[in-house]
Amino acid sequence: MNCHTSSPSGAVPGANSIALVGHPNVGKSVLFSHLTGKRVMISNYPGTTVEVARGKVSALQNAILVDTPGVVTFPPRSEDELVTARFLINEPLKAVIQVGDAKNLRRTLSLTVQLAEMGLPMALSLNMMDEADSRGVRLDHNCLGEAMGISVVPTAAVHGRGIKELISCVQTASAPALLLEYPYAVESVLQRIIPQLPQASISPRSLALLWLSGDPVSETYMKGHLRQEEYQSLLAMRESILEEALDLPGQIQVTRQAFVDKLVNLAVLDTGEGWKGISKKIGYLATHPVWGIGILALVLYSIYWFVGVFGAGTLVGILEENLFGGVINPWVTGMVEKYISIPLVADLLVGEYGIWTMGMTYAIALILPIVTTFFLAFGIMEDSGYLPRLAALSNRIFRFLGLNGKAVLPMVLGLGCVTMATLTTRVLEKKRERLLVTLLLALAVPCSAQLGVVMGMLAGISLSATLIWSGVVMLILLAIGWLAARLVPGERTQLLVEMPPLRMPVISNVVVKTLARLEWYLKEVVPLFIVGTLILFVLDKTAILDWIIRIGEPLVSGWLGLPAQASAAFLIGFMRRDFGATGLFLMEAQGLLNPAQVVVAMVTITLFIPCVASIMMIAKERGWRTAAGMVVLIIPLAFLIGGLLNKALLFIGWGV
């Protein structure tokens, strides 16, 4: 492997940032971790809610590596892609590292050509070479590098292969010597426009090509760096040109694609077309309209068993009953009673609403094993490449809701954390879609902790209890989604999703992601459990809790058919739904709820408002008026559906 160093121009003098750019699902984040040693800083890109990761690379003179959001092509379409485009155009860069999929060279090079035209020093990391090798794909990366005028390095980031070679090539990276010759109509327009363009981090030629293609980022940049009369003159020129010329953006795309085809023919020695592995067949079946449903049912049942039965049943039993109930809590209670003589303080620590006996026991003994098993299951789905196939499979359902299958990604992420899933709605292209998915997340998608508690309670009753709960929640989700889609103006966009290969999950990846999510849980969620316990303790000692229970009795007992004590669970549910669900979990364990009451309680708490953090995030992303409107809609709806379900179960005599 030889590093290409022929053209030293392109880097901005004094620049110390290196952009990591590539399609989604090509291993950018894994490579980022290798290069930075996981010394990562997460922040929002200025003016947006899109997070970018930054880290120092000691092997590159402490250059700042920026992991930009995944991008399919330029001009950008989603908010994530807009951030990457803004970064490349506005930020002074030392170099660009493109991470590409070695198994799909044509798609990779379509982006490479656009990046090369930007005139920035760059290197191409052909990643996932281990998977390409296993499929019989053989590439001549040296030949490809010579044709493009850049360094091309084969890598397998998950195994750490090619990292040192990539660092070496980035140190000597140069601007590509690539100059595509477009049709005369395009070239003549470029000659007229380029002299009038402002200076940018990318080349004037690339800026002009983006602007001619209707790129909103280049348009905003030019508005901000030209006098109004200069920009208006250019705008009039572009309108005149586009009226006279025959589809300039189309001619640009055709020229690039023809060049990519030549590169592929030059660099691909063996396409691996004979590869017919079982993962390819399963990947096809996973998106099949019939077999895909069967595979989805198998996946859901596996999650149900692993999280609901094993996590919420076996592991919680070991921790909550044997370890905490039989060993830790009696010992802590004994120590407190022995050394703390003030009854109020002792009660605060180990009483009915004690910080240890309730807050920490809930968080560690009840919820931790549940979220651990869920995070493991989610990490396996994520690393295997199944989630994009789920998006394709669910596209028909989401069309009914005025969305496309891409909406399933934040919906599935919501099963981990609704707060973080609300952030991921930015991958959706239109404001309307982001609003609709945010509503569905807030209404009917339980987070991992709550879902685990729900599955644990229902699994202990019967499969029919789980089916009733899931059927009611799904029916409400579809009904509200369908209605909202017809009330919110706008059209549905078509589904365009990257389909990575279906592969065996890398255990180390799954473990690292699970540990990172557990760290988030321990730092962010456990303190909220303690705060919630303190609130209940204060309300109990001031007799306000009894007053709330009496006030809520007509609604909770009369309408929902639950014991009056359930009012406390719904009260604390205002802060965290999973905390409220855990309170109901303990009531069921104490024999205070029959099967029908369990189902009613779980449906109501699932449809209840999400946690305070989620409401804050909704307000940040969609605005305070939208967040308040969702709260006003969701609370009455949850109790309405819960009460109607209670009456229906009483009528048919189920679980009473």
C-alpha positions as CSV (number, residue, x, y, z in Angstrom):
1,M,0.0,0.0,0.0
2,N,1.5,3.3,-1.1
3,C,0.4,6.7,0.1
4,H,-0.4,9.2,-2.5
5,T,1.3,12.5,-2.0
6,S,1.5,14.2,-5.3
7,S,-0.5,17.4,-4.8
8,P,0.3,19.2,-1.6
9,S,-2.4,21.9,-2.0
10,G,-5.8,22.0,-0.5
11,A,-5.4,22.0,3.3
12,V,-6.2,25.3,5.0
13,P,-3.1,26.7,6.7
14,G,-3.2,26.3,10.4
15,A,-6.2,24.0,10.3
16,N,-6.2,21.2,12.9
17,S,-9.5,19.4,12.2
18,I,-9.9,16.1,10.3
19,A,-13.4,15.2,9.1
20,L,-14.5,11.5,9.1
21,V,-17.0,11.2,6.3
22,G,-19.0,8.3,4.9
23,H,-22.3,6.6,4.3
24,P,-24.3,5.3,7.3
25,N,-23.4,1.8,8.5
26,V,-19.8,1.7,7.1
27,G,-18.0,1.6,10.5
28,K,-17.1,5.3,10.9
29,S,-17.7,5.2,14.7
30,V,-15.6,2.1,15.2
31,L,-12.7,3.7,13.2
32,F,-13.2,6.9,15.2
33,S,-12.8,4.9,18.5
34,H,-9.6,3.3,17.2
35,L,-8.1,6.6,16.0
36,T,-9.0,8.7,19.1
37,G,-8.5,6.0,21.8
38,K,-12.2,6.7,22.7
39,R,-11.3,10.1,24.1
40,V,-14.5,11.5,22.9
41,M,-16.4,14.8,23.3
42,I,-20.0,14.9,22.2
43,S,-21.6,18.3,21.3
44,N,-24.3,19.7,19.1
45,Y,-23.2,21.2,15.8
46,P,-23.8,25.0,16.1
47,G,-27.3,26.0,15.1
48,T,-28.6,22.4,15.1
49,T,-29.7,19.6,17.4
50,V,-27.4,17.1,15.6
51,E,-24.7,15.7,17.8
52,V,-21.1,15.2,16.4
53,A,-18.3,13.4,18.2
54,R,-14.9,15.0,18.5
55,G,-11.6,13.4,19.8
56,K,-7.9,14.1,19.7
57,V,-5.7,11.8,17.6
58,S,-2.2,11.7,19.3
59,A,-0.7,10.0,16.3
60,L,-1.7,12.9,14.1
61,Q,-0.1,15.7,16.2
62,N,-3.3,15.9,18.4
63,A,-5.5,16.8,15.4
64,I,-9.2,17.0,16.2
65,L,-11.1,14.1,14.5
66,V,-14.7,14.9,13.9
67,D,-17.1,12.0,13.3
68,T,-19.7,13.7,11.0
69,P,-23.2,12.3,10.6
70,G,-23.7,9.7,7.8
71,V,-24.2,11.1,4.4
72,V,-25.5,9.3,1.2
73,T,-24.8,12.0,-1.3
74,F,-24.7,15.8,-2.0
75,P,-26.9,17.8,-2.1
76,P,-28.0,16.7,1.4
77,R,-31.6,15.7,2.2
78,S,-31.8,15.0,5.9
79,E,-30.8,17.3,8.8
80,D,-27.9,14.9,9.5
81,E,-26.6,15.3,5.9
82,L,-27.0,19.0,6.1
83,V,-24.7,19.1,9.1
84,T,-22.0,17.2,7.2
85,A,-22.3,19.5,4.2
86,R,-22.1,22.6,6.4
87,F,-19.1,21.2,8.1
88,L,-17.2,20.6,4.9
89,I,-18.1,24.0,3.3
90,N,-17.6,26.2,6.4
91,E,-14.9,24.6,8.5
92,P,-11.1,24.9,7.8
93,L,-9.9,21.3,7.5
94,K,-6.5,19.7,7.6
95,A,-7.8,16.6,5.8
96,V,-10.8,14.3,5.1
97,I,-11.0,10.6,5.8
98,Q,-13.7,8.9,3.8
99,V,-14.8,5.5,5.3
100,G,-16.3,3.3,2.6
101,D,-17.8,-0.2,2.3
102,A,-15.3,-2.4,0.5
103,K,-18.2,-4.8,-0.5
104,N,-20.1,-2.0,-2.3
105,L,-17.4,-0.1,-4.2
106,R,-19.7,1.6,-6.6
107,R,-21.8,3.2,-3.8
108,T,-18.6,4.2,-2.0
109,L,-17.0,5.8,-5.1
110,S,-20.1,7.8,-5.9
111,L,-19.4,9.8,-2.7
112,T,-15.6,9.7,-3.2
113,V,-15.9,11.5,-6.5
114,Q,-17.9,14.3,-4.9
115,L,-15.4,14.6,-2.0
116,A,-12.4,14.5,-4.3
117,E,-13.9,17.4,-6.3
118,M,-14.0,19.5,-3.1
119,G,-10.2,19.7,-3.4
120,L,-9.5,18.8,0.3
121,P,-6.6,16.5,1.3
122,M,-8.1,13.1,1.7
123,A,-7.6,9.4,2.2
124,L,-10.1,6.6,1.5
125,S,-10.5,3.9,4.1
126,L,-12.0,0.9,2.3
127,N,-13.5,-0.6,5.4
128,M,-15.1,-4.0,6.1
129,M,-12.3,-5.7,4.1
130,D,-12.7,-8.8,6.3
131,E,-16.3,-9.2,5.0
132,A,-15.3,-8.5,1.4
133,D,-12.6,-11.2,1.7
134,S,-15.1,-13.7,3.0
135,R,-17.3,-13.1,0.0
136,G,-14.6,-13.4,-2.5
137,V,-14.5,-9.7,-3.4
138,R,-11.0,-8.7,-4.5
139,L,-10.0,-5.1,-5.1
140,D,-6.8,-3.4,-6.5
141,H,-6.7,-0.5,-4.1
142,N,-3.3,0.8,-5.4
143,C,-4.7,1.0,-8.9
144,L,-7.8,2.8,-7.6
145,G,-5.6,5.3,-5.6
146,E,-3.6,6.1,-8.7
147,A,-6.7,6.7,-10.8
148,M,-8.2,9.0,-8.1
149,G,-5.1,10.7,-7.0
150,I,-5.7,9.8,-3.4
151,S,-4.4,7.3,-0.8
152,V,-6.7,4.2,-0.6
153,V,-6.2,2.0,2.5
154,P,-7.9,-1.4,3.1
155,T,-9.2,-1.6,6.7
156,A,-11.2,-3.8,9.0
157,A,-11.9,-1.4,11.8
158,V,-13.6,-4.0,14.1
159,H,-10.4,-6.0,14.1
160,G,-8.0,-3.0,14.1
161,R,-6.6,-3.9,10.7
162,G,-5.1,-1.2,8.5
163,I,-5.3,1.6,11.2
164,K,-1.6,2.3,11.3
165,E,-1.4,2.4,7.5
166,L,-4.3,4.8,7.4
167,I,-2.7,7.1,10.0
168,S,0.5,7.1,7.9
169,C,-1.4,8.1,4.8
170,V,-3.4,10.8,6.5
171,Q,-0.1,12.4,7.7
172,T,0.9,12.9,4.1
173,A,-2.6,13.3,2.6
174,S,-2.9,15.7,-0.4
175,A,-5.6,17.2,-2.4
176,P,-6.8,14.9,-5.2
177,A,-5.6,15.6,-8.7
178,L,-9.1,14.8,-10.0
179,L,-10.8,17.0,-12.6
180,L,-13.9,15.5,-14.2
181,E,-14.7,16.9,-17.6
182,Y,-18.4,17.6,-17.8
183,P,-20.5,18.2,-21.0
184,Y,-19.9,21.5,-22.7
185,A,-23.2,23.0,-21.3
186,V,-22.0,22.4,-17.8
187,E,-18.4,23.5,-18.3
188,S,-19.5,26.8,-20.0
189,V,-21.7,27.6,-17.1
190,L,-18.9,26.8,-14.6
191,Q,-16.6,29.2,-16.4
192,R,-19.1,32.0,-16.0
193,I,-20.0,31.3,-12.3
194,I,-16.7,30.4,-10.7
195,P,-15.0,33.8,-10.9
196,Q,-17.9,35.3,-9.0
197,L,-18.0,32.9,-6.1
198,P,-16.8,33.6,-2.5
199,Q,-13.8,31.7,-1.1
200,A,-14.8,28.6,0.9
201,S,-13.1,25.6,2.5
202,I,-13.9,23.5,-0.6
203,S,-12.8,24.3,-4.2
204,P,-14.7,27.0,-6.2
205,R,-15.5,24.3,-8.8
206,S,-17.2,22.0,-6.2
207,L,-19.1,25.0,-4.7
208,A,-20.4,25.9,-8.1
209,L,-21.4,22.3,-8.9
210,L,-23.3,22.1,-5.6
211,W,-25.0,25.4,-6.1
212,L,-26.1,24.4,-9.7
213,S,-27.6,21.2,-8.2
214,G,-29.8,23.1,-5.8
215,D,-27.8,22.5,-2.7
216,P,-29.2,24.6,0.2
217,V,-26.0,24.7,2.2
218,S,-23.9,26.3,-0.6
219,E,-26.8,28.7,-1.2
220,T,-26.8,29.8,2.4
221,Y,-23.0,30.1,2.4
222,M,-23.1,32.3,-0.7
223,K,-25.8,34.5,0.7
224,G,-23.7,35.1,3.8
225,H,-20.4,35.8,1.9
226,L,-21.6,37.9,-1.0
227,R,-23.2,41.4,-1.1
228,Q,-26.9,41.2,-1.8
229,E,-26.6,42.7,-5.3
230,E,-23.8,40.1,-6.2
231,Y,-25.9,37.2,-5.0
232,Q,-29.0,38.4,-6.8
233,S,-27.0,38.7,-10.0
234,L,-25.7,35.1,-9.6
235,L,-29.2,33.9,-8.8
236,A,-30.6,35.6,-11.9
237,M,-27.8,34.0,-14.0
238,R,-28.6,30.5,-12.5
239,E,-32.3,30.9,-13.3
240,S,-31.6,31.9,-16.8
241,I,-29.1,29.1,-17.3
242,L,-31.5,26.4,-15.9
243,E,-34.2,27.6,-18.2
244,E,-32.0,27.4,-21.2
245,A,-30.0,24.3,-20.4
246,L,-31.3,20.8,-20.4
247,D,-31.2,19.3,-16.9
248,L,-27.7,20.5,-15.7
249,P,-28.0,18.5,-12.4
250,G,-28.8,15.4,-14.4
251,Q,-25.8,15.9,-16.7
252,I,-23.5,16.3,-13.7
253,Q,-24.8,13.1,-12.1
254,V,-24.5,11.1,-15.4
255,T,-20.9,12.2,-15.9
256,R,-19.9,11.3,-12.3
257,Q,-21.6,7.9,-12.6
258,A,-19.8,7.1,-15.9
259,F,-16.5,7.9,-14.2
260,V,-17.4,5.7,-11.2
261,D,-18.3,2.8,-13.6
262,K,-14.8,3.1,-15.1
263,L,-13.2,3.1,-11.7
264,V,-15.2,0.0,-10.7
265,N,-14.2,-1.9,-13.8
266,L,-10.6,-0.9,-13.2
267,A,-10.3,-1.7,-9.5
268,V,-12.6,-4.7,-9.0
269,L,-10.7,-7.9,-9.7
270,D,-13.4,-10.3,-8.5
271,T,-17.0,-9.3,-7.7
272,G,-17.7,-12.3,-5.5
273,E,-20.9,-12.8,-7.4
274,G,-20.7,-16.5,-6.6
275,W,-21.1,-15.8,-2.9
276,K,-24.4,-17.3,-1.8
277,G,-23.9,-17.5,2.0
278,I,-26.7,-18.2,4.4
279,S,-26.6,-14.6,5.7
280,K,-27.5,-13.3,2.2
281,K,-30.5,-15.6,2.0
282,I,-31.7,-14.7,5.5
283,G,-31.1,-11.0,4.7
284,Y,-33.4,-11.4,1.7
285,L,-36.0,-13.3,3.6
286,A,-36.0,-10.7,6.4
287,T,-37.5,-8.1,4.0
288,H,-39.9,-10.5,2.3
289,P,-43.5,-9.5,2.8
290,V,-44.4,-13.0,4.1
291,W,-41.3,-14.6,5.5
292,G,-40.2,-11.3,6.9
293,I,-43.2,-11.2,9.2
294,G,-42.3,-14.7,10.5
295,I,-38.7,-13.6,11.1
296,L,-39.9,-10.5,12.9
297,A,-42.3,-12.6,15.1
298,L,-39.3,-14.8,16.0
299,V,-37.2,-11.8,16.8
300,L,-39.9,-10.3,19.0
301,Y,-40.5,-13.6,20.8
302,S,-36.8,-13.9,21.4
303,I,-36.7,-10.4,22.9
304,Y,-39.8,-11.2,25.0
305,W,-38.2,-14.3,26.4
306,F,-34.8,-12.8,27.0
307,V,-35.9,-9.5,28.5
308,G,-39.3,-10.4,29.9
309,V,-38.8,-13.9,31.1
310,F,-35.1,-14.2,31.7
311,G,-34.3,-10.6,32.6
312,A,-37.4,-9.5,34.5
313,G,-38.1,-13.0,35.9
314,T,-34.9,-14.9,36.6
315,L,-32.4,-12.1,37.0
316,V,-34.7,-9.8,39.0
317,G,-35.7,-12.8,41.2
318,I,-32.0,-13.4,42.0
319,L,-31.2,-9.8,42.7
320,E,-34.4,-8.5,44.2
321,E,-35.5,-11.4,46.3
322,N,-32.3,-13.3,47.1
323,L,-29.5,-10.7,47.1
324,F,-31.2,-7.4,48.1
325,G,-34.2,-8.9,49.9
326,G,-32.3,-11.6,51.7
327,V,-28.9,-10.2,52.3
328,I,-28.2,-6.5,51.4
329,N,-31.3,-4.8,52.6
330,P,-31.5,-6.5,56.0
331,W,-27.8,-5.7,56.5
332,V,-28.2,-2.0,55.5
333,T,-31.4,-1.7,57.6
334,G,-29.5,-3.2,60.6
335,M,-26.6,-0.8,60.2
336,V,-28.9,2.2,59.9
337,E,-30.9,1.2,63.0
338,K,-27.7,0.6,64.9
339,Y,-25.9,3.8,64.1
340,I,-28.6,6.3,63.3
341,S,-30.8,7.2,66.3
342,I,-33.0,9.9,64.5
343,P,-36.1,8.1,63.3
344,L,-36.8,10.5,60.5
345,V,-33.3,10.1,59.0
346,A,-33.5,6.3,59.4
347,D,-36.9,6.3,57.7
348,L,-35.5,8.4,54.9
349,L,-32.8,5.8,54.3
350,V,-34.5,2.4,54.9
351,G,-38.2,3.2,55.4
352,E,-41.2,2.4,53.1
353,Y,-40.0,5.3,50.8
354,G,-36.3,5.0,51.7
355,I,-33.5,6.1,49.5
356,W,-31.9,2.6,49.8
357,T,-34.9,0.3,50.3
358,M,-36.9,1.9,47.5
359,G,-34.8,4.1,45.3
360,M,-31.6,2.0,45.0
361,T,-33.5,-1.3,45.2
362,Y,-35.8,-0.2,42.4
363,A,-32.9,1.1,40.3
364,I,-30.4,-1.8,40.8
365,A,-32.4,-4.9,41.8
366,L,-35.5,-4.4,39.6
367,I,-34.5,-2.2,36.6
368,L,-30.8,-2.8,36.0
369,P,-31.1,-6.5,35.0
370,I,-34.0,-5.6,32.7
371,V,-32.3,-2.8,30.9
372,T,-29.1,-4.8,30.7
373,T,-30.9,-7.7,28.9
374,F,-32.7,-5.2,26.6
375,F,-29.5,-3.3,25.8
376,L,-27.8,-6.6,24.9
377,A,-30.7,-7.6,22.7
378,F,-30.9,-4.2,21.0
379,G,-27.1,-4.3,20.5
380,I,-27.3,-7.6,18.7
381,M,-30.1,-6.4,16.4
382,E,-28.1,-3.2,15.7
383,D,-24.8,-4.9,15.0
384,S,-26.3,-7.7,12.9
385,G,-27.8,-5.2,10.4
386,Y,-31.4,-6.2,11.1
387,L,-32.7,-2.8,11.9
388,P,-32.6,-1.4,8.3
389,R,-34.4,-4.5,7.1
390,L,-37.0,-3.9,9.8
391,A,-37.4,-0.4,8.3
392,A,-38.0,-1.9,4.8
393,L,-40.4,-4.5,6.2
394,S,-42.5,-2.0,8.1
395,N,-42.7,0.6,5.3
396,R,-46.2,-0.5,4.4
397,I,-47.5,-0.1,8.0
398,F,-45.9,3.4,8.2
399,R,-47.4,4.4,4.9
400,F,-50.8,4.0,6.6
401,L,-49.5,6.6,9.2
402,G,-48.3,9.0,6.5
403,L,-44.7,8.1,7.1
404,N,-42.2,5.7,5.6
405,G,-40.3,2.7,7.0
406,K,-37.4,5.0,8.1
407,A,-39.6,6.0,11.0
408,V,-39.2,2.6,12.5
409,L,-35.6,3.4,13.5
410,P,-36.4,6.1,16.1
411,M,-39.4,4.0,17.1
412,V,-37.2,1.0,17.9
413,L,-34.6,3.2,19.5
414,G,-37.5,4.5,21.7
415,L,-37.6,1.0,23.2
416,G,-34.2,1.9,24.6
417,C,-34.8,5.5,25.6
418,V,-37.5,7.8,24.4
419,T,-35.4,10.8,25.1
420,M,-32.6,9.7,22.8
421,A,-35.1,8.5,20.2
422,T,-36.6,11.9,20.1
423,L,-33.1,13.2,19.1
424,T,-32.9,10.6,16.4
425,T,-36.0,11.9,14.7
426,R,-33.7,14.3,13.0
427,V,-32.8,11.6,10.5
428,L,-36.3,12.0,9.0
429,E,-36.3,14.4,6.1
430,K,-39.4,16.6,6.8
431,K,-40.6,18.5,9.8
432,R,-44.0,16.9,9.5
433,E,-42.5,13.4,9.8
434,R,-40.4,14.4,12.8
435,L,-43.5,15.8,14.5
436,L,-45.6,12.7,13.9
437,V,-42.9,10.3,15.1
438,T,-42.3,12.4,18.2
439,L,-46.0,12.2,19.0
440,L,-46.0,8.4,18.6
441,L,-42.9,8.1,20.7
442,A,-44.4,10.2,23.5
443,L,-47.7,8.3,23.4
444,A,-47.1,4.6,23.0
445,V,-43.4,3.6,23.0
446,P,-42.2,2.4,26.4
447,C,-38.5,2.8,27.2
448,S,-36.4,-0.2,28.0
449,A,-36.8,0.0,31.8
450,Q,-40.6,0.4,31.5
451,L,-40.9,-2.3,28.8
452,G,-38.9,-4.7,30.9
453,V,-41.2,-4.2,33.9
454,V,-44.3,-4.5,31.7
455,M,-43.0,-7.7,30.0
456,G,-42.0,-9.1,33.4
457,M,-45.5,-8.6,34.9
458,L,-47.4,-9.8,31.9
459,A,-45.1,-12.8,31.3
460,G,-45.9,-13.9,34.9
461,I,-49.7,-14.0,34.0
462,S,-50.1,-15.5,30.6
463,L,-49.4,-15.0,26.9
464,S,-53.0,-13.7,26.4
465,A,-52.2,-10.9,28.9
466,T,-49.3,-9.8,26.7
467,L,-51.3,-10.0,23.6
468,I,-54.1,-7.9,25.0
469,W,-51.6,-5.2,26.2
470,S,-49.7,-5.1,22.9
471,G,-52.9,-5.3,20.8
472,V,-54.5,-2.3,22.6
473,V,-51.3,-0.2,22.6
474,M,-50.7,-1.0,18.9
475,L,-54.3,-0.2,18.0
476,I,-54.1,3.2,19.8
477,L,-50.8,4.0,18.1
478,L,-52.2,3.2,14.7
479,A,-55.4,5.1,15.3
480,I,-53.7,8.3,16.7
481,G,-51.0,8.1,14.0
482,W,-53.6,7.7,11.2
483,L,-55.6,10.6,12.6
484,A,-52.6,12.9,13.1
485,A,-51.3,12.1,9.7
486,R,-54.5,13.5,8.2
487,L,-54.6,16.6,10.4
488,V,-50.9,17.6,9.9
489,P,-50.4,19.0,6.4
490,G,-47.7,17.7,4.1
491,E,-46.9,14.7,2.0
492,R,-45.1,11.4,2.8
493,T,-41.6,11.0,1.5
494,Q,-40.4,7.8,-0.1
495,L,-38.3,5.3,1.7
496,L,-34.6,5.4,0.9
497,V,-32.5,3.4,3.5
498,E,-29.0,1.9,3.3
499,M,-29.2,-1.9,3.5
500,P,-26.0,-3.2,5.2
501,P,-25.2,-6.9,5.0
502,L,-26.8,-9.2,7.5
503,R,-23.9,-10.6,9.6
504,M,-23.1,-12.3,12.8
505,P,-22.8,-9.6,15.6
506,V,-19.3,-8.9,16.8
507,I,-19.5,-9.7,20.5
508,S,-17.0,-7.0,21.5
509,N,-19.1,-4.4,19.7
510,V,-22.3,-5.5,21.4
511,V,-20.6,-5.5,24.8
512,V,-19.0,-2.1,24.4
513,K,-22.3,-0.6,23.3
514,T,-24.1,-2.2,26.2
515,L,-21.6,-1.0,28.7
516,A,-21.8,2.5,27.3
517,R,-25.6,2.5,27.6
518,L,-25.5,1.0,31.1
519,E,-23.1,3.8,32.0
520,W,-25.7,6.3,30.8
521,Y,-28.3,4.5,32.8
522,L,-26.3,4.6,36.0
523,K,-25.4,8.3,35.6
524,E,-28.7,9.6,34.3
525,V,-31.5,7.4,35.5
526,V,-30.4,6.2,38.9
527,P,-30.3,9.7,40.3
528,L,-33.8,10.3,39.1
529,F,-35.0,7.2,41.0
530,I,-33.5,8.7,44.1
531,V,-35.1,12.1,43.5
532,G,-38.4,10.3,42.9
533,T,-38.1,8.4,46.2
534,L,-37.4,11.7,48.0
535,I,-40.5,13.3,46.5
536,L,-42.6,10.3,47.7
537,F,-41.0,10.4,51.1
538,V,-41.8,14.1,51.5
539,L,-45.3,13.7,50.2
540,D,-45.8,10.7,52.6
541,K,-44.5,12.6,55.7
542,T,-46.6,15.7,54.9
543,A,-49.7,13.6,54.4
544,I,-50.0,15.0,50.9
545,L,-49.6,11.5,49.4
546,D,-52.7,10.3,51.3
547,W,-54.6,13.4,50.1
548,I,-53.6,12.7,46.5
549,I,-54.6,9.0,46.8
550,R,-58.1,10.1,48.1
551,I,-58.5,12.7,45.3
552,G,-57.4,10.2,42.7
553,E,-59.6,7.4,44.0
554,P,-62.6,8.1,41.8
555,L,-60.4,8.0,38.7
556,V,-58.0,5.3,39.7
557,S,-60.4,3.0,41.6
558,G,-63.8,3.9,40.1
559,W,-62.8,4.3,36.5
560,L,-59.6,2.1,36.1
561,G,-60.7,-0.4,38.7
562,L,-57.3,-0.4,40.5
563,P,-56.5,-0.2,44.2
564,A,-56.4,3.4,45.5
565,Q,-52.6,2.9,46.3
566,A,-52.0,2.9,42.5
567,S,-52.5,6.7,42.6
568,A,-48.9,7.0,44.0
569,A,-47.6,5.0,41.0
570,F,-49.3,7.3,38.5
571,L,-48.1,10.3,40.5
572,I,-44.5,9.4,40.3
573,G,-45.1,8.3,36.7
574,F,-45.3,12.0,35.9
575,M,-41.5,12.1,36.5
576,R,-40.6,8.6,35.1
577,R,-43.0,6.1,33.6
578,D,-40.7,3.2,34.5
579,F,-40.7,4.3,38.1
580,G,-44.5,4.3,38.1
581,A,-44.5,0.9,36.4
582,T,-42.1,-0.5,39.0
583,G,-44.5,0.6,41.8
584,L,-47.2,-1.3,40.1
585,F,-44.8,-4.2,39.7
586,L,-44.4,-4.4,43.5
587,M,-48.2,-4.1,44.0
588,E,-48.7,-7.1,41.8
589,A,-45.9,-9.0,43.6
590,Q,-47.7,-8.3,46.9
591,G,-50.9,-9.7,45.5
592,L,-52.8,-6.4,45.3
593,L,-53.6,-6.7,41.6
594,N,-55.5,-9.4,39.8
595,P,-54.6,-10.3,36.1
596,A,-57.2,-7.9,34.7
597,Q,-56.0,-5.0,36.9
598,V,-52.4,-5.7,35.8
599,V,-53.3,-5.4,32.1
600,V,-55.3,-2.3,32.7
601,A,-52.5,-0.7,34.7
602,M,-49.9,-1.6,32.2
603,V,-51.9,-0.2,29.2
604,T,-52.5,3.0,31.1
605,I,-48.9,3.5,32.3
606,T,-47.6,2.7,28.8
607,L,-49.9,5.3,27.2
608,F,-49.0,7.8,29.9
609,I,-46.7,10.7,29.3
610,P,-43.0,9.9,29.1
611,C,-40.4,11.0,31.6
612,V,-39.6,14.6,32.4
613,A,-36.3,14.3,30.4
614,S,-38.3,13.2,27.3
615,I,-40.7,16.1,27.7
616,M,-37.8,18.5,28.0
617,M,-36.2,17.0,24.8
618,I,-39.5,17.3,22.9
619,A,-39.7,20.9,24.0
620,K,-36.2,21.5,22.8
621,E,-36.7,19.7,19.4
622,R,-40.3,20.6,18.6
623,G,-41.0,23.7,20.8
624,W,-42.7,24.2,24.2
625,R,-46.2,24.6,22.7
626,T,-45.9,21.3,20.9
627,A,-44.6,19.6,24.1
628,A,-47.5,21.1,26.2
629,G,-50.0,20.1,23.6
630,M,-48.8,16.5,23.6
631,V,-49.0,16.3,27.4
632,V,-52.6,17.7,27.4
633,L,-53.6,15.1,24.7
634,I,-51.8,12.1,26.2
635,I,-52.8,12.2,29.9
636,P,-56.6,12.1,29.4
637,L,-56.2,9.7,26.5
638,A,-54.3,7.2,28.7
639,F,-56.9,7.2,31.4
640,L,-59.7,7.1,28.9
641,I,-58.3,4.0,27.2
642,G,-57.5,2.3,30.5
643,G,-61.0,2.8,31.8
644,L,-62.6,1.5,28.6
645,L,-60.3,-1.5,28.7
646,N,-61.3,-2.1,32.4
647,K,-65.0,-2.1,31.5
648,A,-64.4,-4.4,28.5
649,L,-62.5,-7.0,30.6
650,L,-65.2,-6.8,33.3
651,F,-67.8,-7.4,30.7
652,I,-66.2,-10.5,29.2
653,G,-65.0,-11.7,32.7
654,W,-61.3,-12.0,31.7
655,G,-58.8,-12.1,34.6
656,V,-61.2,-10.9,37.3
